[in-house]
Amino acid sequence: MNRDPVGWVRSQNYHRRHMTASQKAIAEVELSNWAREGRPRNPAPGAVISDEKTVAQMAKFAEVGTRTIEQAKEVVKAGLAGVVKAGEVSVKKAAEIGEITREARQEALDAPARPESPETRGKAR
């Protein structure tokens, strides 16, 4: 009996459900993170625990290219996986949005403080 929870989730979803390549890539990245974080310190005797996978291995499991997995990792890190899983945008588009968001945050942090004008002094921003 296979006691690999990641393998079981993968087998129940990838081939049974109609998932886009982007959705498979996000799922594989999340499974990789789940396996690493959810790994028990003392697994039950006979349990098969998934090892951390390389980008190439994840791409093979999800049947996508390595660039798609790399983009999916960026999307998960940016907190945008939900829109890809819902089918609203591709992983490529979500990665682009995440990059724009990161740049905008950095620009806001780097911008010099604007002095208050008499009109805005004391008003909520």
Backbone hydrogen bonds in HBPLUS format (Angstrom, degrees):
<---DONOR---> <-ACCEPTOR-->    atom                        ^
c    i                          cat <-CA-CA->   ^        H-A-AA   ^      H-
h    n   atom  resd res      DA  || num        DHA   H-A  angle D-A-AA Bond
n    s   type  num  typ     dist DA aas  dist angle  dist       angle   num
A0008-TRP N   A0004-ASP O   3.01 MM   4  6.27 152.2  2.09 151.6 159.9     1
A0009-VAL N   A0005-PRO O   3.00 MM   4  6.22 164.0  2.02 148.7 152.1     2
A0010-ARG N   A0006-VAL O   2.94 MM   4  6.10 165.5  1.96 152.3 156.8     3
A0011-SER N   A0007-GLY O   2.94 MM   4  6.11 162.4  1.98 146.0 150.5     4
A0012-GLN N   A0008-TRP O   3.01 MM   4  6.17 145.9  2.12 147.4 156.5     5
A0013-ASN N   A0009-VAL O   3.18 MM   4  6.26 127.0  2.48 143.6 155.8     6
A0013-ASN N   A0010-ARG O   3.25 MM   3  5.42 146.2  2.37 101.8 111.3     7
A0014-TYR N   A0010-ARG O   3.02 MM   4  5.77 160.8  2.06 154.3 159.7     8
A0017-ARG N   A0013-ASN O   3.11 MM   4  5.47 160.6  2.15 137.8 142.3     9
A0024-LYS N   A0020-THR O   2.98 MM   4  6.28 157.7  2.03 151.8 157.9    10
A0025-ALA N   A0021-ALA O   2.96 MM   4  6.17 155.7  2.02 147.4 154.0    11
A0026-ILE N   A0022-SER O   3.02 MM   4  6.30 162.5  2.05 152.9 156.8    12
A0027-ALA N   A0023-GLN O   2.97 MM   4  6.12 163.0  2.00 146.5 151.8    13
A0028-GLU N   A0024-LYS O   2.89 MM   4  6.09 156.3  1.95 148.5 154.8    14
A0029-VAL N   A0025-ALA O   3.02 MM   4  6.27 160.7  2.06 150.8 155.5    15
A0030-GLU N   A0026-ILE O   2.90 MM   4  6.12 165.8  1.92 155.5 159.7    16
A0031-LEU N   A0027-ALA O   2.79 MM   4  5.98 151.2  1.87 146.7 155.4    17
A0032-SER N   A0028-GLU O   2.91 MM   4  6.09 151.4  1.99 143.3 151.2    18
A0033-ASN N   A0029-VAL O   2.96 MM   4  6.29 156.5  2.02 149.7 155.7    19
A0034-TRP N   A0030-GLU O   2.82 MM   4  5.98 157.0  1.87 146.6 153.6    20
A0035-ALA N   A0031-LEU O   2.84 MM   4  5.99 159.3  1.88 149.6 154.4    21
A0036-ARG N   A0032-SER O   3.20 MM   4  6.37 157.9  2.25 142.9 148.3    22
A0037-GLU N   A0033-ASN O   2.95 MM   4  6.13 164.4  1.97 152.7 157.1    23
A0038-GLY N   A0034-TRP O   2.65 MM   4  5.42 154.5  1.71 147.8 155.9    24
A0047-ALA N   A0044-ALA O   3.01 MM   3  5.46 161.1  2.04 139.3 139.4    25
A0058-MET N   A0054-THR O   2.92 MM   4  6.21 162.6  1.95 155.1 159.8    26
A0059-ALA N   A0055-VAL O   2.88 MM   4  6.07 156.8  1.93 149.2 155.9    27
A0060-LYS N   A0056-ALA O   3.01 MM   4  6.21 151.2  2.09 142.0 149.5    28
A0061-PHE N   A0057-GLN O   3.01 MM   4  6.31 163.7  2.03 153.1 156.5    29
A0062-ALA N   A0058-MET O   2.97 MM   4  6.15 164.1  1.99 153.2 157.3    30
A0063-GLU N   A0059-ALA O   2.82 MM   4  5.65 115.2  2.25 135.3 150.8    31
A0064-VAL N   A0059-ALA O   2.99 MM   5  5.01 159.0  2.03 140.3 146.3    32
A0063-GLU N   A0060-LYS O   3.24 MM   3  4.93 144.1  2.38  93.1 103.5    33
A0068-THR N   A0065-GLY O   3.16 MM   3  5.34 124.4  2.49  98.7 111.9    34
A0069-ILE N   A0065-GLY O   3.32 MM   4  6.76 150.2  2.41 144.9 152.5    35
A0070-GLU N   A0066-THR O   2.93 MM   4  6.26 159.7  1.98 151.5 157.3    36
A0071-GLN N   A0067-ARG O   2.87 MM   4  6.11 156.9  1.92 148.3 154.3    37
A0072-ALA N   A0068-THR O   2.88 MM   4  6.06 151.4  1.96 140.8 149.4    38
A0073-LYS N   A0069-ILE O   2.88 MM   4  6.18 150.1  1.97 150.7 158.2    39
A0074-GLU N   A0070-GLU O   3.18 MM   4  6.49 153.7  2.25 142.3 148.8    40
A0075-VAL N   A0071-GLN O   2.90 MM   4  6.19 154.7  1.96 150.8 158.3    41
A0076-VAL N   A0072-ALA O   2.91 MM   4  6.13 163.2  1.94 152.4 156.0    42
A0077-LYS N   A0073-LYS O   3.00 MM   4  6.15 162.6  2.03 146.6 151.7    43
A0078-ALA N   A0074-GLU O   2.93 MM   4  6.12 144.0  2.06 142.3 152.3    44
A0080-LEU N   A0075-VAL O   3.00 MM   5  5.28 164.7  2.02 156.4 153.0    45
A0079-GLY N   A0076-VAL O   3.06 MM   3  5.11 152.1  2.14 101.2 109.9    46
A0084-VAL N   A0081-ALA O   3.12 MM   3  5.30 125.2  2.43 101.7 115.7    47
A0085-LYS N   A0081-ALA O   2.88 MM   4  6.14 167.0  1.90 161.7 165.8    48
A0086-ALA N   A0082-GLY O   2.96 MM   4  6.08 146.6  2.07 142.7 151.5    49
A0088-GLU N   A0083-VAL O   2.94 MM   5  5.36 140.6  2.09 168.2 175.1    50
A0087-GLY N   A0084-VAL O   2.91 MM   3  5.05 151.7  2.00 104.3 113.7    51
A0094-ALA N   A0090-SER O   2.96 MM   4  6.19 163.2  1.99 151.6 156.7    52
A0095-ALA N   A0091-VAL O   2.93 MM   4  6.04 150.3  2.02 141.8 149.4    53
A0096-GLU N   A0092-LYS O   3.06 MM   4  6.37 150.8  2.15 143.9 151.7    54
A0097-ILE N   A0093-LYS O   2.92 MM   4  6.24 156.0  1.98 150.2 156.9    55
A0098-GLY N   A0094-ALA O   2.86 MM   4  6.08 157.0  1.91 146.7 153.2    56
A0099-GLU N   A0095-ALA O   2.99 MM   4  6.21 147.5  2.10 142.0 150.2    57
A0100-ILE N   A0096-GLU O   3.00 MM   4  6.29 158.1  2.05 149.0 154.6    58
A0101-THR N   A0097-ILE O   2.87 MM   4  6.09 163.4  1.90 153.2 158.1    59
A0102-ARG N   A0098-GLY O   2.94 MM   4  6.09 155.7  2.00 141.8 148.3    60
A0103-GLU N   A0099-GLU O   2.92 MM   4  6.14 161.4  1.95 149.8 154.6    61
A0104-ALA N   A0100-ILE O   2.83 MM   4  6.05 160.7  1.86 153.6 159.2    62
A0105-ARG N   A0101-THR O   2.91 MM   4  6.13 156.4  1.97 148.7 155.0    63
A0106-GLN N   A0102-ARG O   3.01 MM   4  6.24 160.9  2.05 147.6 152.7    64
A0107-GLU N   A0103-GLU O   2.84 MM   4  6.09 158.7  1.89 151.9 158.0    65
A0108-ALA N   A0104-ALA O   2.97 MM   4  6.15 156.7  2.02 145.2 151.3    66
A0109-LEU N   A0105-ARG O   2.96 MM   4  6.24 151.6  2.04 146.7 154.8    67
A0110-ASP N   A0106-GLN O   2.85 MM   4  6.04 149.4  1.95 148.9 157.5    68
A0111-ALA N   A0107-GLU O   2.93 MM   4  5.94 127.7  2.21 142.9 155.0    69
A0120-THR N   A0117-SER O   3.09 MM   3  5.36 128.0  2.38 104.4 117.2    70
A0121-ARG N   A0117-SER O   2.95 MM   4  5.92 133.7  2.17 157.3 169.9    71
A0123-LYS N   A0120-THR O   3.06 MM   3  5.44 168.7  2.07 132.8 133.9    72
